[in-house]
Amino acid sequence: MGAGRQAVVAGLAWAALAIAPAAAADMSSLGIDNTMPPPQTVIGPGPDTYTNFFQEVRVGVFSHNEIHDEGAPVDVSAELLSSPIGYANNIGGRYFSWFFNPRINIGAMINTGGKTSYLFTGLTWRIPIYGPFFFEGEFGGSVNNGPEHPEGDRIFMGCVPNFRESGGFGVQLTPNIDVIGSVEHNSHATFCTHIDPGLTDFGVRVGYKF
């Protein structure tokens, strides 16, 4: 009987081995794929990278406020910019995604003659034009070291905090280097006093992306 049982078990094992391919073929004919591994967990959409707050550094030389001369004609600027703070899905499409992907800026405009200088921060938007050419605009706030009261050889800024706007055209010379010719203006828009001459600089910046 022991030998008979062993024969039965062996026969069942061989039958199972013979039936398995046929069963798999039947499942495939029904559209059931049992050869693939279990599906992996799906990760939801989100930003493709974290914001890099030190993506680009810029230096520049500017003509200091020719409209209201302070007798110190040259400014030097330094600026740091982050990577775009928008999302990878490019909200707004190919023509307006730039608006939803600004960069954070922080910098300084220093007058070489010891006259009015300022620190600034805000947002920077880049609009592609054609090939390597682009337009860039910035908007934010600034704080200046102007006099508290009108003086004969100084610009009266009205108050320490001001608005800052900047715009200019640039060219991307290499993947790492930009050159931008721009004009920027600081004023308080008459929020502080009815006197609001503002401060306007014209110049060129060179940027290097890390």
C-alpha positions in Angstrom: 0.0 0.0 0.0 2.9 2.3 0.8 4.3 1.9 -2.7 0.8 2.5 -4.1 0.4 5.8 -2.2 3.8 7.0 -3.4 2.7 6.3 -7.0 -0.5 8.2 -6.5 1.3 11.3 -5.1 3.9 11.2 -7.8 1.1 11.0 -10.4 -0.7 14.0 -9.0 2.5 16.0 -8.9 3.2 15.3 -12.6 -0.4 16.1 -13.4 -0.2 19.5 -11.7 3.0 20.3 -13.6 1.4 19.4 -16.8 -1.8 21.4 -16.1 -0.1 24.6 -15.0 1.0 25.8 -18.4 -2.4 25.1 -19.9 -4.1 27.0 -17.1 -1.8 29.9 -17.6 -2.5 29.8 -21.3 -6.3 29.8 -20.6 -5.9 32.9 -18.3 -3.9 34.7 -21.0 -6.6 33.9 -23.6 -9.1 35.6 -21.2 -7.0 38.8 -21.0 -5.6 38.0 -17.6 -1.8 38.6 -17.4 -0.5 36.6 -14.4 3.2 37.1 -15.4 3.5 40.7 -14.2 4.5 41.7 -10.7 2.0 43.5 -8.4 1.5 47.2 -9.3 3.6 49.7 -7.5 2.4 52.6 -5.4 1.6 55.6 -7.6 3.2 58.9 -6.5 1.1 62.0 -7.0 2.3 64.9 -9.1 4.2 67.7 -7.5 7.3 70.0 -8.0 10.1 68.3 -9.8 12.7 69.9 -7.6 13.0 71.9 -4.4 13.6 75.7 -4.7 17.3 76.5 -4.8 17.7 79.9 -3.2 21.2 80.4 -4.6 20.8 79.5 -8.3 22.3 82.7 -9.8 24.5 85.6 -8.8 24.6 88.9 -10.7 26.8 91.9 -10.6 26.3 95.2 -12.5 27.2 98.8 -13.1 24.6 101.5 -13.3 24.3 105.2 -14.0 23.1 106.8 -10.8 19.8 108.8 -11.1 20.6 111.2 -13.9 17.2 112.8 -13.5 18.0 114.2 -10.0 21.8 114.4 -9.9 23.5 113.7 -6.6 27.0 114.3 -8.0 27.9 110.6 -7.6 27.2 109.1 -11.1 28.1 105.4 -10.6 26.3 102.6 -8.8 27.4 99.0 -8.5 24.9 96.2 -7.9 24.9 92.7 -6.6 22.0 90.3 -6.7 21.1 86.7 -5.8 18.2 84.8 -7.5 16.5 81.6 -6.6 15.3 78.9 -9.1 11.7 79.3 -10.2 9.2 78.7 -7.4 6.4 77.4 -9.6 5.3 73.8 -10.3 6.4 71.3 -12.9 3.0 71.2 -14.7 3.6 74.7 -16.2 0.3 76.3 -15.2 -0.8 78.8 -17.8 0.5 76.9 -20.9 3.4 77.8 -23.1 2.5 81.5 -23.3 1.7 82.3 -19.7 3.6 79.7 -17.6 6.3 82.4 -17.0 3.9 84.3 -14.8 3.3 81.4 -12.5 7.1 80.6 -12.2 8.8 83.7 -10.8 12.1 83.7 -9.0 12.9 85.3 -5.7 15.6 88.1 -5.8 17.6 89.8 -3.1 20.3 92.4 -3.7 21.8 95.8 -3.2 22.5 98.9 -5.2 25.5 100.8 -3.8 26.5 104.3 -4.8 30.2 104.7 -5.1 30.1 108.3 -4.0 28.4 107.6 -0.6 25.1 109.0 -1.7 21.7 107.2 -1.9 22.0 103.4 -1.8 19.4 100.7 -1.2 18.7 97.1 -0.4 15.9 95.3 -2.2 14.0 92.0 -2.6 11.0 90.8 -4.6 10.1 88.6 -7.5 11.7 88.3 -11.0 9.8 87.1 -14.1 11.5 86.1 -17.4 9.6 86.2 -20.7 11.2 84.4 -23.7 11.2 86.5 -26.9 13.2 84.5 -29.5 16.1 82.1 -29.3 18.5 83.4 -26.5 16.7 86.7 -26.2 14.3 87.5 -23.3 12.6 90.3 -21.4 12.8 90.4 -17.6 10.7 92.3 -15.1 11.1 92.6 -11.3 8.8 93.9 -8.6 9.2 94.2 -4.9 10.3 96.5 -2.1 13.5 98.3 -1.0 15.0 100.3 1.9 17.3 103.2 1.4 19.7 105.4 3.3 18.3 108.7 1.9 18.1 111.8 4.1 15.1 112.3 6.4 14.6 115.8 5.2 15.2 117.5 1.8 18.9 118.5 1.3 20.4 120.5 -1.6 22.7 117.8 -2.9 20.7 114.7 -2.0 17.5 113.0 -3.3 14.7 113.1 -0.8 13.2 109.7 -0.9 10.3 110.6 1.4 10.6 107.5 3.6 13.0 104.5 4.1 10.8 101.8 2.6 10.0 102.2 -1.1 8.6 100.2 -4.0 11.0 98.9 -6.6 10.3 98.1 -10.2 12.9 96.9 -12.8 12.7 95.9 -16.4 15.1 95.1 -19.2 16.1 93.0 -22.2 18.7 90.3 -22.0 20.6 87.6 -24.0 21.6 84.2 -22.7 25.2 83.8 -24.0 25.7 80.3 -22.6 23.7 78.0 -20.4 25.3 79.7 -17.4 25.8 83.3 -18.4 23.3 86.1 -19.1 23.8 89.8 -19.9 20.9 92.1 -19.2 20.5 95.8 -19.9 17.9 97.3 -17.5 16.3 100.3 -15.9 15.0 100.3 -12.3 13.0 102.8 -10.3 12.4 103.2 -6.6 9.7 105.5 -5.1 6.9 105.5 -2.5 4.1 106.4 -4.9 3.2 109.4 -2.7 2.3 107.2 0.3 4.8 109.0 2.5 4.8 112.6 1.3 3.5 114.6 -1.7 7.1 114.9 -2.8 8.2 111.8 -4.7 11.1 112.3 -7.1 12.1 108.7 -6.8 15.4 107.1 -7.9 16.0 105.8 -11.4 19.1 103.9 -12.5 20.2 102.6 -16.0 22.8 99.9 -16.4 24.0 96.4 -17.3 24.1 93.2 -15.2 25.9 90.0 -15.9 24.5 86.9 -14.3 26.1 83.5 -13.7 24.0 80.4 -12.9 25.5 77.7 -10.7 
